[in-house]
Amino acid sequence: MTTLYQPIYFTIGEFAELFNISKQTLFYYERNGIFAPEHTADNGYRYYSLRQYFIFEIIITLRKLNIPLKTIKEYVNNRSLKTLTGLFEDKIIDYDIQIGILERNKQNLESRLARLKSLATMELDKPFLNECATEYMVVDELPDKRSSMKKHIKAVAAHRLPFTTDEIINEYLAGYILSRDKLLSGDFKSPSTIYTRVTHPDEYPHSVPRAAGTYLTIRLKDAYHATHMLGLRMLLDYVQTNNLRIIGDAYIQKLRNYWSSPNHQDYITQIEIPVEKI
């Protein structure tokens, strides 16, 4: 009869079967110095003890929590109530952070989804006045218009990098700013600034506010600069015929872009200009 005092050993196949894992997984832990068989015979056969069954249970459970192997190894070799409590407390903090990121991503995706659904019924080619709340944006200068296209693209990519690599999927709208002076002078082809609207400005130390107020707005199909220029002229005409004064820069952005269509004819551009009554 087997007693607790009699040694019980399992071959590598038997031990792997106890946890429904492959033998390669055990080889992996052995190679990385995390978990090795208690005895290896001269012929290379590996044998694991009953005591190791309980140790490996700890290892695979902590791995489910995505605790690093180095940390697991240190804990297995120095187990204590205090250390285990610390591991779990740290993991709860980590989960709280991850839950916050997931909640933010869900909210931002919901905002994106609402905007995408609104495109189907969006009125185009008609100027209108829109009351806008204060918004925040990250702004960067663009190279001089005489610079090469490659230099321009590099500047745009550098601006977008924090947003494309962030773990949070920002509900943001990117676009270009055409200065008031260039707008009034008819120099529509050389926006000097790129911007991205952000919903959590506290996370971007260089974010700046865009003032609340009345914005003359138009939405246009297509994405060519010729379309932008047409829209800007339509807004300038509207300003003249409706006793308005332009009080700030023009904001040009894509409400629909390459994300939802391979054809630029399907894109939708929005142009906004802050105005006031004369």
VMD Tcl script that draws the C-alpha trace (Angstrom):
set ca {
  {0.00 0.00 0.00}
  {1.26 3.45 -0.91}
  {1.80 5.93 1.93}
  {2.72 9.60 1.99}
  {6.24 8.54 2.99}
  {6.85 6.49 -0.12}
  {8.31 8.53 -3.02}
  {6.03 8.89 -6.01}
  {7.55 9.83 -9.35}
  {6.02 10.65 -12.70}
  {7.63 10.42 -16.10}
  {7.61 13.61 -18.14}
  {4.66 12.31 -20.16}
  {2.69 11.41 -17.04}
  {3.47 14.74 -15.41}
  {2.47 16.69 -18.51}
  {-0.80 14.77 -18.63}
  {-1.63 15.82 -15.06}
  {-1.82 19.44 -16.24}
  {-2.99 18.79 -19.80}
  {0.13 20.39 -21.23}
  {2.75 19.22 -23.70}
  {6.11 17.81 -22.79}
  {7.62 20.73 -24.72}
  {6.16 23.10 -22.11}
  {8.07 21.29 -19.38}
  {11.22 21.37 -21.51}
  {10.71 25.14 -21.90}
  {10.51 25.73 -18.15}
  {13.53 23.53 -17.63}
  {15.61 25.38 -20.25}
  {14.76 28.71 -18.63}
  {15.70 27.53 -15.16}
  {12.16 27.81 -13.80}
  {11.24 24.21 -13.15}
  {13.37 21.08 -13.58}
  {12.67 17.40 -12.87}
  {13.73 16.22 -9.46}
  {15.68 13.37 -11.00}
  {17.16 12.74 -14.43}
  {18.34 9.19 -15.10}
  {21.53 8.32 -16.94}
  {19.48 7.53 -20.02}
  {18.01 11.07 -19.97}
  {14.60 10.08 -18.67}
  {13.09 12.77 -16.47}
  {11.16 12.07 -13.27}
  {9.01 14.49 -11.32}
  {8.05 14.02 -7.68}
  {4.69 14.50 -6.01}
  {6.08 17.55 -4.24}
  {6.78 19.07 -7.65}
  {3.15 18.61 -8.63}
  {2.18 21.29 -6.10}
  {5.06 23.55 -7.09}
  {4.12 23.41 -10.75}
  {0.52 24.19 -9.87}
  {1.78 27.47 -8.44}
  {3.82 28.18 -11.57}
  {1.07 27.66 -14.12}
  {-1.46 29.57 -11.99}
  {0.84 32.58 -11.69}
  {1.46 32.41 -15.44}
  {-2.29 32.70 -15.99}
  {-1.98 36.02 -14.21}
  {0.76 37.03 -16.67}
  {3.30 37.33 -13.91}
  {6.82 37.35 -15.41}
  {8.79 34.12 -15.27}
  {11.60 35.81 -13.36}
  {9.17 36.88 -10.66}
  {7.63 33.40 -10.52}
  {11.05 31.79 -10.14}
  {11.94 34.13 -7.29}
  {8.63 33.47 -5.57}
  {8.80 29.67 -5.90}
  {12.23 29.70 -4.29}
  {11.17 32.08 -1.50}
  {7.50 31.43 -0.79}
  {5.83 33.28 2.07}
  {2.48 34.70 3.03}
  {3.82 38.25 2.76}
  {5.29 37.72 -0.70}
  {2.17 36.02 -2.04}
  {-0.01 38.82 -0.65}
  {2.21 41.35 -2.41}
  {1.99 39.47 -5.72}
  {-1.80 39.43 -5.60}
  {-2.06 43.08 -4.53}
  {0.19 44.15 -7.40}
  {-1.87 42.10 -9.83}
  {-5.12 43.68 -8.67}
  {-3.61 47.11 -9.30}
  {-2.53 45.94 -12.75}
  {-6.05 44.66 -13.47}
  {-7.55 47.97 -12.36}
  {-5.31 49.74 -14.86}
  {-6.24 47.29 -17.62}
  {-9.95 47.64 -16.82}
  {-9.58 51.41 -17.09}
  {-7.91 51.03 -20.50}
  {-10.63 48.64 -21.68}
  {-13.37 51.00 -20.52}
  {-11.69 53.93 -22.29}
  {-11.27 51.92 -25.47}
  {-14.93 50.87 -25.34}
  {-16.05 54.49 -24.92}
  {-13.79 55.67 -27.72}
  {-14.97 52.91 -30.05}
  {-18.58 53.84 -29.26}
  {-17.80 57.44 -30.22}
  {-16.17 56.32 -33.44}
  {-19.09 54.04 -34.22}
  {-21.61 56.83 -33.65}
  {-19.64 59.11 -35.97}
  {-19.42 56.43 -38.65}
  {-23.17 55.79 -38.49}
  {-23.88 59.52 -38.79}
  {-22.07 59.63 -42.14}
  {-24.97 57.88 -43.88}
  {-27.35 60.78 -43.20}
  {-24.88 63.65 -43.09}
  {-25.86 66.67 -45.18}
  {-23.14 67.67 -47.62}
  {-22.16 70.80 -49.56}
  {-24.24 73.14 -47.42}
  {-22.70 75.67 -44.98}
  {-24.24 75.87 -41.52}
  {-23.50 77.48 -38.18}
  {-22.56 75.12 -35.39}
  {-22.12 75.91 -31.70}
  {-19.05 74.08 -30.45}
  {-17.79 73.49 -26.94}
  {-14.15 73.89 -25.99}
  {-12.06 71.11 -27.48}
  {-8.43 70.13 -26.98}
  {-5.86 69.17 -29.52}
  {-2.22 68.30 -29.97}
  {-0.65 70.60 -32.57}
  {2.60 70.36 -34.56}
  {4.09 72.55 -37.24}
  {4.38 71.26 -40.80}
  {7.43 71.75 -43.02}
  {7.51 74.64 -45.44}
  {5.38 74.03 -48.53}
  {8.58 74.00 -50.62}
  {9.80 70.92 -48.71}
  {9.74 67.48 -50.28}
  {6.74 65.20 -49.96}
  {8.87 62.72 -48.02}
  {9.73 65.38 -45.44}
  {6.06 66.30 -45.16}
  {5.04 62.66 -44.64}
  {7.73 62.22 -41.99}
  {6.35 65.23 -40.11}
  {2.81 63.83 -40.28}
  {4.01 60.39 -39.10}
  {5.92 61.96 -36.19}
  {2.77 63.80 -35.15}
  {0.63 60.67 -35.29}
  {3.13 58.37 -33.61}
  {1.95 58.93 -30.00}
  {-1.60 58.08 -31.02}
  {-0.85 55.05 -33.18}
  {1.42 53.45 -30.57}
  {-0.65 54.27 -27.49}
  {-2.40 51.34 -25.82}
  {-5.55 53.43 -25.73}
  {-7.48 53.71 -28.99}
  {-8.14 57.43 -28.98}
  {-11.41 58.76 -30.33}
  {-9.65 61.52 -32.17}
  {-10.01 63.51 -35.35}
  {-6.88 64.60 -37.15}
  {-6.60 67.41 -39.64}
  {-4.85 70.55 -40.76}
  {-5.07 74.15 -39.68}
  {-5.08 76.93 -42.25}
  {-4.23 80.23 -40.60}
  {-6.69 83.09 -40.68}
  {-4.23 85.24 -42.62}
  {-3.79 82.60 -45.33}
  {-7.54 82.03 -45.43}
  {-8.32 85.70 -45.96}
  {-5.56 86.08 -48.55}
  {-6.78 83.09 -50.54}
  {-3.66 80.99 -49.92}
  {-5.55 77.74 -49.42}
  {-2.82 75.30 -50.47}
  {-0.39 75.65 -47.60}
  {-1.73 74.74 -44.18}
  {1.08 75.23 -41.72}
  {-0.10 73.04 -38.85}
  {-1.35 69.51 -38.24}
  {-3.57 68.75 -35.27}
  {-5.31 65.88 -33.54}
  {-8.26 66.35 -31.25}
  {-7.99 64.48 -27.96}
  {-10.66 63.58 -25.45}
  {-8.33 63.43 -22.44}
  {-5.99 66.44 -22.67}
  {-4.44 65.68 -19.29}
  {-2.67 62.74 -20.93}
  {-0.97 65.01 -23.47}
  {1.13 67.72 -21.78}
  {1.39 69.79 -24.95}
  {-2.33 69.83 -25.77}
  {-3.95 73.22 -26.36}
  {-7.60 74.31 -26.26}
  {-9.69 75.30 -29.23}
  {-12.07 77.98 -28.06}
  {-15.78 77.36 -27.75}
  {-18.00 79.41 -30.01}
  {-19.82 79.57 -33.32}
  {-18.13 77.73 -36.18}
  {-19.20 78.07 -39.77}
  {-19.07 74.50 -41.03}
  {-19.34 72.62 -44.28}
  {-18.94 68.93 -45.16}
  {-17.81 67.86 -48.59}
  {-17.41 64.65 -50.54}
  {-13.94 63.71 -51.84}
  {-10.57 64.57 -50.38}
  {-8.60 66.42 -53.02}
  {-7.20 69.87 -52.27}
  {-9.45 71.20 -55.03}
  {-12.42 70.10 -52.93}
  {-10.97 71.83 -49.87}
  {-10.51 75.03 -51.84}
  {-14.08 74.86 -53.14}
  {-15.39 74.43 -49.61}
  {-13.31 77.32 -48.28}
  {-14.61 79.60 -51.04}
  {-18.18 78.57 -50.25}
  {-17.61 79.45 -46.59}
  {-16.05 82.82 -47.49}
  {-19.06 83.59 -49.69}
  {-21.36 82.65 -46.82}
  {-19.46 84.98 -44.49}
  {-19.86 87.88 -46.92}
  {-23.58 87.37 -47.55}
  {-24.54 86.76 -43.91}
  {-22.74 89.64 -42.15}
  {-20.21 87.46 -40.38}
  {-16.61 88.06 -39.36}
  {-13.90 85.39 -39.34}
  {-12.17 85.42 -35.96}
  {-9.80 82.47 -36.17}
  {-8.11 79.77 -38.20}
  {-9.80 77.19 -40.44}
  {-9.83 73.55 -39.32}
  {-9.84 70.95 -42.11}
  {-10.33 67.30 -41.21}
  {-11.52 64.01 -42.64}
  {-14.67 62.58 -41.14}
  {-14.32 59.63 -43.48}
  {-10.97 58.49 -44.84}
  {-8.94 55.44 -45.88}
  {-10.12 53.50 -42.83}
  {-13.57 52.95 -44.34}
  {-12.96 53.13 -48.08}
  {-10.14 52.57 -50.59}
  {-11.63 55.27 -52.84}
  {-10.94 58.92 -52.13}
  {-14.24 59.79 -53.81}
  {-15.97 58.32 -50.74}
  {-14.05 60.44 -48.25}
  {-15.83 63.23 -46.40}
  {-14.02 66.40 -45.42}
  {-15.25 68.84 -42.78}
  {-14.12 72.46 -42.67}
  {-14.80 74.69 -39.66}
  {-14.13 78.41 -39.28}
  {-14.86 80.40 -36.10}
  {-17.08 83.38 -36.82}
  {-19.09 86.10 -35.12}
  {-21.86 88.42 -36.16}
  {-20.83 91.88 -37.34}
}
mol new
graphics top color blue
foreach p $ca { graphics top sphere $p radius 0.5 }
foreach p [lrange $ca 0 end-1] q [lrange $ca 1 end] { graphics top cylinder $p $q radius 0.2 }
display resetview
